[in-house]
Amino acid sequence: MPRKRPEWIGKTDDAMPPEPVRTRLLAIYPACYICTRPFGDGETVELDHKVALYKGGENRESNLRPVHKKCHKDKCRDEAADRAKVNGM
């Protein structure tokens, strides 16, 4: 089934997706991609790259998933530790 809207693709790795993209992703994924707990009213929801950019992932809608702020922080911390090991730090 073809998409009704073209997929959002960030012009740079730092480009933030517009609000309509966040809204679409939350409609598709109503629970945190990391811990699987549903999002509560008023909870801060962030978008995370399913495949990290440093591992070759792209900054595009199909590679983004909504996550709780704390889950995202923990995942980023763990990824930073992994990168440090790989880079010999």
N, CA, C and O of each residue as an XYZ file, in Angstrom:
356
protein
N       0.844     -1.183      0.000
C       0.000      0.000      0.000
C       0.886      1.242      0.000
O       1.722      1.398      0.890
N       0.721      2.124     -0.975
C       1.572      3.310     -1.043
C       1.250      4.303      0.074
O       0.129      4.357      0.581
N       2.263      5.085      0.440
C       2.087      6.114      1.463
C       1.181      7.212      0.940
O       1.195      7.530     -0.249
N       0.397      7.787      1.833
C      -0.444      8.925      1.466
C       0.381     10.204      1.422
O       0.090     11.117      0.650
N       1.414     10.260      2.261
C       2.303     11.416      2.307
C       3.721     10.927      2.066
O       4.071      9.804      2.430
N       4.541     11.783      1.447
C       5.941     11.371      1.285
C       6.623     11.268      2.639
O       6.293     12.000      3.572
N       7.571     10.358      2.735
C       8.306     10.181      3.978
C       9.165     11.410      4.252
O       9.802     11.951      3.349
N       9.174     11.846      5.523
C      10.044     12.953      5.911
C      11.469     12.434      5.981
O      11.734     11.378      6.554
N      12.389     13.202      5.382
C      13.813     12.896      5.440
C      14.527     14.176      5.841
O      14.394     15.205      5.178
N      15.291     14.107      6.938
C      16.014     15.283      7.405
C      17.114     15.681      6.440
O      17.817     14.827      5.900
N      17.261     16.977      6.224
C      18.306     17.466      5.328
C      19.697     17.267      5.939
O      20.687     17.159      5.214
N      19.768     17.220      7.276
C      21.022     16.955      7.984
C      20.712     15.966      9.111
O      19.547     15.692      9.400
N      21.749     15.438      9.737
C      21.556     14.523     10.866
C      20.941     15.234     12.069
O      20.337     14.590     12.927
N      21.091     16.561     12.138
C      20.559     17.332     13.256
C      19.141     17.846     13.027
O      18.528     18.390     13.946
N      18.618     17.684     11.827
C      17.283     18.206     11.511
C      16.230     17.506     12.359
O      16.206     16.279     12.451
N      15.362     18.299     12.975
C      14.288     17.762     13.804
C      13.033     17.581     12.950
O      12.707     18.448     12.139
N      12.336     16.473     13.125
C      11.113     16.258     12.342
C      10.026     17.251     12.751
O       9.923     17.611     13.924
N       9.224     17.688     11.799
C       8.138     18.610     12.123
C       7.036     17.917     12.930
O       6.967     16.689     12.977
N       6.194     18.705     13.551
C       5.136     18.183     14.423
C       4.233     17.151     13.737
O       3.877     16.160     14.373
N       3.848     17.338     12.469
C       3.009     16.300     11.830
C       3.671     14.918     11.810
O       2.983     13.901     11.901
N       4.984     14.876     11.692
C       5.696     13.592     11.711
C       5.607     12.981     13.099
O       5.336     11.788     13.234
N       5.834     13.793     14.142
C       5.713     13.300     15.520
C       4.309     12.751     15.759
O       4.141     11.687     16.355
N       3.315     13.480     15.291
C       1.918     13.063     15.480
C       1.651     11.729     14.790
O       1.005     10.851     15.362
N       2.148     11.574     13.559
C       1.966     10.302     12.839
C       2.649      9.154     13.565
O       2.071      8.076     13.704
N       3.875      9.377     14.030
C       4.608      8.311     14.708
C       3.927      7.902     16.014
O       3.886      6.717     16.347
N       3.397      8.870     16.750
C       2.692      8.545     17.997
C       1.395      7.789     17.719
O       0.979      6.960     18.529
N       0.764      8.061     16.603
C      -0.457      7.331     16.245
C      -0.133      5.883     15.883
O      -0.909      4.973     16.177
N       1.009      5.680     15.248
C       1.419      4.333     14.849
C       1.989      3.561     16.027
O       1.726      2.369     16.184
N       2.778      4.250     16.863
C       3.471      3.628     17.998
C       3.018      4.306     19.296
O       3.672      5.250     19.739
N       1.928      3.860     19.916
C       1.401      4.511     21.116
C       2.135      4.140     22.407
O       1.739      4.569     23.491
N       3.190      3.355     22.296
C       3.972      2.954     23.470
C       5.453      3.144     23.163
O       5.859      3.172     22.001
N       6.249      3.272     24.210
C       7.694      3.476     24.077
C       8.337      2.298     23.348
O       8.101      1.137     23.683
N       9.132      2.612     22.371
C       9.820      1.596     21.586
C      10.832      0.814     22.439
O      11.137     -0.341     22.141
N      11.344      1.445     23.491
C      12.375      0.815     24.315
C      11.770     -0.046     25.420
O      12.100     -1.226     25.537
N      10.885      0.537     26.234
C      10.357     -0.211     27.387
C       8.962     -0.792     27.139
O       8.482     -1.592     27.942
N       8.322     -0.414     26.072
C       6.983     -0.854     25.643
C       5.835     -0.351     26.529
O       4.686     -0.744     26.327
N       6.136      0.513     27.508
C       5.079      1.074     28.355
C       4.364      2.185     27.592
O       5.024      3.030     26.987
N       3.033      2.205     27.605
C       2.287      3.260     26.900
C       2.638      4.642     27.454
O       3.035      4.780     28.611
N       2.487      5.645     26.620
C       2.740      7.022     27.027
C       1.563      7.545     27.832
O       0.406      7.338     27.467
N       1.867      8.222     28.927
C       0.836      8.816     29.767
C       0.601     10.272     29.403
O       1.438     10.906     28.761
N      -0.534     10.792     29.814
C      -0.845     12.199     29.573
C       0.227     13.068     30.213
O       0.601     12.857     31.366
N       0.711     14.029     29.472
C       1.693     14.963     29.992
C       3.123     14.453     30.023
O       4.030     15.203     30.384
N       3.351     13.191     29.652
C       4.714     12.643     29.636
C       5.493     13.226     28.465
O       4.950     13.439     27.381
N       6.773     13.478     28.703
C       7.630     13.952     27.628
C       7.992     12.775     26.730
O       8.527     11.763     27.184
N       7.691     12.933     25.460
C       7.986     11.891     24.471
C       9.036     12.440     23.515
O       8.875     13.531     22.967
N      10.093     11.695     23.319
C      11.146     12.073     22.385
C      11.164     11.070     21.244
O      10.574      9.993     21.338
N      11.843     11.433     20.172
C      11.994     10.516     19.047
C      13.419      9.998     19.034
O      14.374     10.756     19.203
N      13.549      8.703     18.833
C      14.853      8.045     18.835
C      15.057      7.359     17.495
O      14.105      6.865     16.891
N      16.296      7.328     17.036
C      16.621      6.602     15.810
C      16.686      5.115     16.126
O      17.475      4.684     16.967
N      15.861      4.342     15.453
C      15.839      2.884     15.641
C      17.228      2.315     15.371
O      17.752      1.541     16.172
N      17.820      2.695     14.252
C      19.214      2.369     13.961
C      19.984      3.674     14.158
O      19.776      4.645     13.430
N      20.863      3.685     15.137
C      21.598      4.908     15.479
C      22.337      5.464     14.265
O      22.804      4.722     13.402
N      22.428      6.786     14.227
C      23.117      7.434     13.114
C      24.561      6.958     13.015
O      25.077      6.759     11.915
N      25.217      6.774     14.167
C      26.622      6.351     14.131
C      26.781      4.905     13.657
O      27.887      4.468     13.338
N      25.671      4.170     13.613
C      25.716      2.791     13.104
C      25.182      2.708     11.672
O      24.909      1.621     11.162
N      25.039      3.869     11.036
C      24.599      3.888      9.645
C      23.127      4.180      9.444
O      22.649      4.179      8.310
N      22.390      4.433     10.530
C      20.981      4.776     10.405
C      20.806      6.143      9.760
O      21.720      6.967      9.759
N      19.648      6.363      9.227
C      19.361      7.628      8.544
C      18.384      8.460      9.359
O      17.582      7.932     10.129
N      18.470      9.773      9.172
C      17.552     10.692      9.833
C      16.316     10.838      8.953
O      16.158     11.802      8.204
N      15.446      9.833      9.079
C      14.223      9.800      8.265
C      13.107      9.183      9.089
O      13.351      8.471     10.063
N      11.889      9.467      8.686
C      10.700      9.055      9.431
C      10.664      7.560      9.708
O      10.289      7.149     10.807
N      11.040      6.751      8.752
C      10.960      5.297      8.931
C      11.994      4.760      9.922
O      11.920      3.595     10.313
N      12.956      5.589     10.334
C      13.974      5.168     11.295
C      13.751      5.815     12.660
O      14.613      5.719     13.534
N      12.627      6.461     12.853
C      12.342      7.124     14.126
C      11.244      6.390     14.880
O      10.295      5.882     14.283
N      11.388      6.341     16.197
C      10.379      5.728     17.065
C      10.221      6.612     18.299
O      11.204      7.161     18.797
N       8.984      6.756     18.798
C       8.770      7.532     20.021
C       9.209      6.742     21.248
O       8.992      5.535     21.347
N       9.839      7.469     22.190
C      10.342      6.855     23.417
C      10.138      7.815     24.588
O      10.036      9.028     24.403
N      10.083      7.252     25.793
C      10.053      8.093     26.992
C      11.380      8.845     27.106
O      12.419      8.357     26.662
N      11.335     10.018     27.695
C      12.549     10.822     27.848
C      13.622     10.059     28.625
O      14.786     10.063     28.225
N      13.253      9.409     29.721
C      14.226      8.675     30.527
C      14.803      7.488     29.759
O      16.006      7.236     29.817
N      13.956      6.766     29.047
C      14.436      5.632     28.249
C      15.445      6.108     27.211
O      16.466      5.460     26.979
N      15.149      7.246     26.591
C      16.030      7.802     25.571
C      17.372      8.207     26.185
O      18.431      7.946     25.614
N      17.314      8.840     27.339
C      18.537      9.259     28.033
C      19.408      8.048     28.361
O      20.620      8.075     28.147
N      18.793      6.990     28.879
C      19.530      5.776     29.226
C      20.145      5.122     27.985
O      21.292      4.678     28.015
N      19.377      5.067     26.902
C      19.879      4.461     25.664
C      21.052      5.267     25.120
O      22.051      4.693     24.688
N      20.939      6.580     25.138
C      22.019      7.437     24.647
C      23.285      7.262     25.489
O      24.393      7.247     24.952
N      23.120      7.131     26.798
C      24.265      6.914     27.689
C      24.963      5.598     27.335
O      26.188      5.543     27.238
N      24.172      4.547     27.144
C      24.742      3.240     26.804
C      25.441      3.270     25.444
O      26.505      2.672     25.279
N      24.850      3.959     24.478
C      25.465      4.061     23.155
C      26.770      4.849     23.220
O      27.731      4.516     22.526
N      26.812      5.894     24.051
C      28.041      6.679     24.201
C      29.152      5.819     24.783
O      30.307      5.932     24.374
N      28.806      4.958     25.737
C      29.792      4.054     26.326
C      30.294      3.063     25.277
O      31.486      2.760     25.235
N      29.410      2.564     24.443
C      29.803      1.640     23.376
C      30.735      2.329     22.376
O      31.742      1.756     21.962
N      30.392      3.561     21.994
C      31.228      4.298     21.047
C      32.618      4.542     21.628
O      33.621      4.460     20.919
N      32.665      4.842     22.926
C      33.954      5.094     23.581
C      34.825      3.836     23.546
O      36.032      3.928     23.318
N      34.231      2.670     23.768
C      34.985      1.419     23.712
C      35.530      1.172     22.307
O      36.684      0.781     22.136
N      34.686      1.404     21.312
C      35.093      1.186     19.927
C      36.213      2.150     19.531
O      37.124      1.784     18.789
N      36.136      3.374     20.032
C      37.128      4.385     19.681
C      38.363      4.321     20.579
O      39.255      5.159     20.454
N      38.428      3.338     21.483
C      39.596      3.144     22.327
C      39.771      4.190     23.404
O      40.897      4.486     23.804
N      38.685      4.748     23.873
C      38.786      5.776     24.911
C      38.591      5.186     26.280
O      38.643      5.907     27.276
